[in-house]
Every structure is written in structure tokens, then in C-alpha cells.
Amino acid sequence: MDLIQLITEVENPLTQMKRSDPMKSTQTPTDETPTTLKRWLSPDDLFKEFGFSKSNQDKLRMNRKIPFSKVGRYVRYDRLEIDKWLVNNKVDMTA
């Protein structure tokens, strides 16, 4: 393992974490093959992983309902913030 790869794994808290249900508050490592997830998601990535359409993302951003960052004209979503946002906006089910 080279130095750059080691630093990347230490800096990225999502390295070697299997993607699970985003509504769970914690994620635990699995015995399966490690996967590396991108921390910053484009609108296309958010759609592919979470199913939010681009028009829905636009509405949520305009109303400041979803956490996002914007550099110039590029919108990016922090995976960690999106996970927190989903947990914080969970609707409790009643029996």
C-alpha cells in the first residue's frame, strides 16, 4: 500500500464501509469486500443513490431544505450531511 492510498483511507471516514439503509443512524463495517464511496455527490449521483429527481433537488435547494455546497455553478452534496439530513427528517410511523 503506497502512502497516498494510506492517507486517502485515513482521511475518508467512509472507506471500507458498506452502503446501507440511509435511515439508520450508524453504519458498521462489513466483512464483504471494502468499497470506497465518494464524499461529494453531484446532482446525478444524488439521483442515482437516493432517487431525488433533479427538479426535486432544485426545489429543495431553493427552499433551503437540503444541505448543499455551490462552487461557481457546480452544486455538490456532502454525503455525510445528506445522511444526517435524512435521519433528522425521518417520519416516525405510528401503529
C-alpha positions as CSV (number, residue, x, y, z in Angstrom):
1,M,0.0,0.0,0.0
2,D,1.5,3.3,-1.0
3,L,1.5,6.5,1.1
4,I,-1.2,8.3,-0.9
5,Q,-3.6,5.4,-0.7
6,L,-3.0,5.1,3.1
7,I,-3.6,8.8,3.6
8,T,-6.8,8.7,1.5
9,E,-8.2,5.8,3.6
10,V,-7.4,7.6,6.9
11,E,-8.9,10.9,5.7
12,N,-12.1,9.3,4.2
13,P,-14.3,8.0,7.1
14,L,-16.5,6.2,4.6
15,T,-13.7,4.0,3.3
16,Q,-14.4,0.3,3.9
17,M,-18.0,1.0,4.9
18,K,-20.7,-0.9,3.0
19,R,-23.5,1.4,2.0
20,S,-26.6,0.5,3.9
21,D,-30.0,2.0,4.7
22,P,-29.5,5.8,4.9
23,M,-32.2,6.0,7.6
24,K,-30.0,4.1,10.1
25,S,-28.1,6.4,12.3
26,T,-24.9,4.4,12.3
27,Q,-23.0,2.3,9.8
28,T,-20.8,-0.6,10.7
29,P,-18.0,-2.2,8.7
30,T,-18.9,-5.4,7.0
31,D,-16.8,-8.5,6.2
32,E,-17.5,-8.0,2.5
33,T,-15.1,-6.5,0.0
34,P,-14.3,-2.9,1.0
35,T,-15.9,-0.2,-1.0
36,T,-14.9,3.4,-1.3
37,L,-17.7,5.9,-1.6
38,K,-17.3,9.5,-2.9
39,R,-17.9,12.0,-0.2
40,W,-19.1,14.8,-2.6
41,L,-22.1,13.9,-4.8
42,S,-23.2,15.7,-8.0
43,P,-26.9,16.1,-8.6
44,D,-26.7,13.0,-10.9
45,D,-25.0,11.0,-8.1
46,L,-27.7,12.0,-5.6
47,F,-30.4,10.9,-8.0
48,K,-28.7,7.5,-8.7
49,E,-28.1,6.8,-5.0
50,F,-31.1,8.3,-3.3
51,G,-33.7,8.8,-6.0
52,F,-34.2,12.5,-5.7
53,S,-35.1,13.9,-9.1
54,K,-33.2,16.9,-10.4
55,S,-36.4,19.0,-10.2
56,N,-37.0,17.9,-6.7
57,Q,-33.4,18.8,-5.8
58,D,-33.8,22.2,-7.3
59,K,-37.0,22.8,-5.2
60,L,-35.3,21.6,-2.0
61,R,-32.3,23.8,-2.7
62,M,-34.4,26.9,-3.5
63,N,-36.3,26.5,-0.2
64,R,-33.1,25.7,1.7
65,K,-34.4,22.4,2.8
66,I,-31.5,20.2,1.8
67,P,-27.8,20.8,2.7
68,F,-25.6,21.6,-0.4
69,S,-22.5,23.5,-1.4
70,K,-22.0,25.5,-4.5
71,V,-18.7,26.4,-6.1
72,G,-19.4,28.7,-9.1
73,R,-22.2,27.0,-11.0
74,Y,-21.4,23.5,-9.6
75,V,-23.7,22.1,-7.0
76,R,-22.4,19.3,-4.7
77,Y,-23.9,17.4,-1.8
78,D,-21.8,16.2,1.1
79,R,-22.7,12.5,1.6
80,L,-22.3,12.8,5.4
81,E,-24.7,15.9,5.6
82,I,-27.3,14.1,3.4
83,D,-27.2,11.1,5.7
84,K,-27.7,13.3,8.7
85,W,-30.4,15.3,6.9
86,L,-32.3,12.0,6.1
87,V,-32.1,10.8,9.7
88,N,-33.2,14.2,11.1
89,N,-36.2,14.3,8.7
90,K,-37.3,10.8,9.4
91,V,-41.1,10.5,9.9
92,D,-41.9,8.2,12.8
93,M,-44.5,5.6,12.0
94,T,-47.5,5.0,14.3
95,A,-49.2,1.7,14.7
